[in-house]
Amino acid sequence: MSRYARQICLTGVGAAGQARLAAARVLVVGAGGLGSALLPLLAGAGVGAIRIVDPDVVEESNLHRQTLYAMADLGRPKAEVAAERLAALNPGCAARARVARLDPALAGQEIRAADLVVDAADSVAVTYALSDLCLAAGLPLISASVVGTSGYVGGFCGGAPSYRAVFPDLPGQVQSCASAGVMGPVVAALGALQAQMALAVLLGHRPSPLGQMLTLDAGAWRPAGFRFEGAPEPEVAGPKVVALCDLTERDRVIDLRGLAEAPDLPVPWAERMVPEQVGRTAFAAKGRTVLVCASGLRAWRAAQALLREGARDVVIAAAG
């Protein structure tokens, strides 16, 4: 136990807490910037089993903030490299990789074997899908997002309100790291906070990080936070996130990506539209109207417009 000596001596950990960590099974979705920070911290703390799900390969533009990887890893799947690094860091941690893009179908499979889910994917569709599934399963979810020099981390579900209770709708403008840029230290700081929240949940610390939001604006040097235990679940939730593999020919599928962005349609019967074209003509006569884009962001906004016009069965899907 000398590996954990500086941790076991803490009030709230001890030998019993260390045993709880060793028995814990954590699903981490995303092995990018947030994952690069939090994964070694979870493995180093002695979490017994970590499942890493990520579809991407290491690119040179990742390395300024994704410090888990090196130049020699370029072109390799992030999930596989991350699992190797964790095994080298702590042989007592069973780190397993799944190179795949998470959708609600895959998420439903993966969370069955998890005690806690960490959302480090920084994707609208992934976050809402994980929150819906974790709320139904009573499973805690630690989610974070970073853009530019600011971001947040929060503890949802598992007895606390869901992500939808805090964010029933998206803000008017949402940017990505690709469009707005991102600073590596801010990503590392929020990834570290994700790891701390996850460990606190697994150890049963009080006050619990579930129902807690922390925000960080490193550009203005403003950390902040608030509790949201009493937040009600929305009576009318935003659009549900579905998996592409669950679509049927009864669904009217509308791909909001252009031909240059996505040469191949998600299903053979899909149609192409730009978001501005989506109106009453997009309503499906029977079945669902399914709006598709890369991250879920454009689809969410178009779906909300349809719902405001009276549509009843509109869902979204992210195709990457």
Long-range contacts (C-beta under 8 A, 24 or more apart in sequence): 3-46, 3-90, 3-92, 4-45, 4-46, 7-45, 7-46, 12-203, 12-205, 13-203, 17-203, 18-46, 20-202, 20-203, 20-204, 21-45, 21-46, 21-47, 21-48, 21-199, 21-202, 21-203, 22-46, 22-47, 22-48, 22-92, 23-48, 24-48, 24-49, 24-115, 24-116, 24-202, 25-49, 25-51, 25-113, 25-114, 25-115, 25-116, 26-50, 26-51, 26-114, 26-115, 26-116, 26-117, 26-118, 26-198, 26-202, 27-51, 27-53, 27-110, 27-111, 27-113, 27-114, 27-116, 27-117, 27-118, 28-52, 28-53, 28-118, 28-120, 29-53, 29-54, 29-102, 29-107, 29-117, 29-118, 29-119, 29-120, 29-121, 29-126, 29-130, 30-54, 30-119, 30-120, 30-121, 30-122, 30-123, 30-126, 31-56, 31-68, 31-78, 31-79, 31-81, 31-82, 31-120, 32-56, 32-62, 32-66, 32-78, 32-120, 32-121, 32-122, 33-62, 33-65, 33-66, 33-122, 33-146, 33-177, 33-182, 33-184, 33-187, 33-188, 33-191, 34-120, 34-122, 34-144, 34-146, 34-187, 34-190, 34-191, 34-194, 35-66, 35-68, 35-78, 35-82, 35-120, 35-191, 36-65, 36-66, 36-67, 36-68, 36-69, 36-82, 36-187, 36-188, 36-191, 37-67, 37-187, 37-188, 37-189, 37-190, 37-191, 37-192, 37-194, 37-195, 38-118, 38-120, 38-191, 38-192, 38-194, 38-195, 38-198, 39-68, 39-82, 39-85, 39-86, 39-95, 40-68, 40-85, 40-86, 40-89, 41-191, 41-192, 41-195, 41-196, 41-199, 42-93, 42-118, 42-195, 42-198, 42-199, 43-86, 43-89, 43-90, 43-93, 43-95, 44-89, 44-90, 45-195, 45-199, 46-90, 46-92, 46-93, 47-93, 47-199, 47-202, 48-92, 48-93, 48-94, 49-93, 49-94, 49-95, 49-96, 50-86, 50-93, 50-94, 50-95, 50-96, 51-96, 51-98, 51-110, 51-113, 51-114, 52-79, 52-82, 52-83, 52-95, 52-96, 52-97, 52-98, 53-79, 53-98, 53-100, 53-102, 53-106, 53-110, 54-78, 54-79, 54-82, 54-97, 54-99, 54-121, 55-99, 55-100, 55-101, 55-102, 55-320, 64-184, 65-182, 65-183, 65-184, 65-187, 65-188, 67-184, 67-188, 101-320, 102-126, 102-129, 102-130, 103-129, 103-241, 103-242, 103-243, 103-244, 103-245, 103-317, 103-318, 104-129, 104-132, 104-133, 104-241, 104-242, 104-243, 104-246, 105-243, 105-245, 105-246, 106-243, 107-133, 108-133, 111-137, 111-139, 114-139, 115-139, 115-202, 116-140, 116-141, 116-142, 116-158, 116-198, 116-201, 116-202, 117-141, 117-142, 118-142, 118-143, 118-194, 118-198, 119-143, 119-144, 120-144, 120-191, 120-194, 122-146, 122-176, 122-177, 123-295, 123-296, 123-318, 124-170, 124-174, 124-295, 124-296, 124-297, 124-300, 124-318, 125-241, 125-295, 125-296, 125-299, 125-300, 125-316, 125-317, 125-318, 126-296, 126-318, 127-163, 128-163, 128-164, 128-238, 128-241, 128-296, 129-241, 130-163, 131-156, 131-157, 131-162, 131-163, 131-164, 132-162, 132-164, 132-240, 132-241, 134-158, 134-162, 135-162, 135-233, 140-201, 140-210, 142-194, 142-197, 142-198, 142-201, 142-209, 144-190, 144-191, 144-193, 144-194, 146-177, 146-182, 146-186, 146-187, 146-190, 147-175, 147-176, 147-177, 147-180, 147-182, 148-175, 148-180, 148-181, 148-182, 148-183, 148-186, 148-219, 149-183, 149-186, 149-217, 149-218, 149-219, 150-186, 150-215, 150-216, 150-217, 150-218, 150-219, 151-186, 151-187, 151-190, 151-215, 151-216, 152-190, 152-213, 152-214, 152-215, 152-216, 153-190, 153-193, 153-194, 153-197, 153-213, 153-214, 154-212, 154-213, 154-214, 154-228, 155-197, 155-201, 155-208, 155-209, 155-210, 155-211, 155-212, 156-210, 157-210, 158-201, 158-210, 159-210, 160-208, 160-210, 160-211, 160-228, 160-229, 161-211, 161-228, 161-229, 161-230, 161-231, 161-232, 161-233, 162-233, 164-233, 164-234, 164-237, 164-238, 165-228, 165-231, 165-232, 165-233, 165-234, 166-213, 166-228, 166-231, 168-234, 168-237, 168-238, 169-238, 169-304, 170-238, 170-297, 170-300, 170-301, 174-297, 176-295, 183-218, 185-218, 186-216, 186-218, 189-216, 189-218, 190-216, 238-300, 238-303, 238-304, 239-291, 239-299, 239-300, 239-303, 239-304, 239-307, 239-314, 239-315, 239-316, 240-315, 240-316, 241-296, 241-315, 241-316, 241-317, 241-318, 242-290, 242-315, 242-316, 242-317, 243-317, 244-292, 244-317, 244-319, 247-290, 247-317, 248-287, 250-284, 250-286, 250-287, 250-288, 251-284, 251-287, 251-288, 251-289, 251-290, 252-282, 252-283, 252-284, 252-285, 252-287, 252-288, 252-289, 252-290, 253-290, 253-292, 254-278, 254-282, 254-289, 254-290, 254-291, 254-292, 255-292, 255-293, 255-319, 256-291, 256-292, 256-293, 256-298, 256-299, 256-302, 257-292, 257-293, 257-294, 257-319, 261-294, 262-294, 262-319, 266-292, 266-317, 266-319, 275-301, 275-302, 278-302, 278-305, 278-306, 279-305, 279-306, 279-309, 280-309, 282-306, 283-311, 284-313, 287-313, 288-313, 288-314, 288-315, 289-313, 289-314, 289-315, 290-314, 290-315, 290-316, 290-317, 291-315, 291-316, 291-317, 292-316, 292-317, 292-318, 292-319, 293-318, 293-319, 294-318, 294-319, 294-320
